[in-house]
Amino acid sequence: MHLQIRQVGPGVCPICGMALEPELASAEAAPNPEVADMTRRFWIALVLTLPVLALEMGGHLTNLHMLLGQNWSNWLQFVLATPVVL
């Protein structure tokens, strides 16, 4: 974080994108927007990852690739995994 960046209220550093920390810590328990954002990202990633896991492991445990086809399975895994990585 860059020490020269100062603003009133929460936000992100315009130079590096890190969350700005308050100069004076308070004892009140306010909702943390970083935790809310990471929780939302976690659940989205989980929902998109479970089908990828089922498609990949299904090919080893069952004949799932025979039903769907290896090419379609690969493309579907690619489409589902891309938002998780980005």
Rosetta blueprint (number, residue, H / E / L):
1 M L
2 H L
3 L L
4 Q L
5 I L
6 R L
7 Q L
8 V L
9 G L
10 P L
11 G L
12 V E
13 C L
14 P L
15 I L
16 C L
17 G L
18 M L
19 A E
20 L L
21 E L
22 P L
23 E L
24 L L
25 A L
26 S L
27 A L
28 E L
29 A L
30 A L
31 P L
32 N L
33 P H
34 E H
35 V H
36 A H
37 D H
38 M H
39 T H
40 R H
41 R H
42 F H
43 W H
44 I H
45 A H
46 L H
47 V H
48 L H
49 T H
50 L H
51 P H
52 V H
53 L H
54 A H
55 L H
56 E H
57 M H
58 G H
59 G H
60 H H
61 L H
62 T L
63 N L
64 L H
65 H H
66 M H
67 L H
68 L H
69 G L
70 Q H
71 N H
72 W H
73 S H
74 N H
75 W H
76 L H
77 Q H
78 F H
79 V H
80 L H
81 A H
82 T H
83 P H
84 V H
85 V H
86 L L
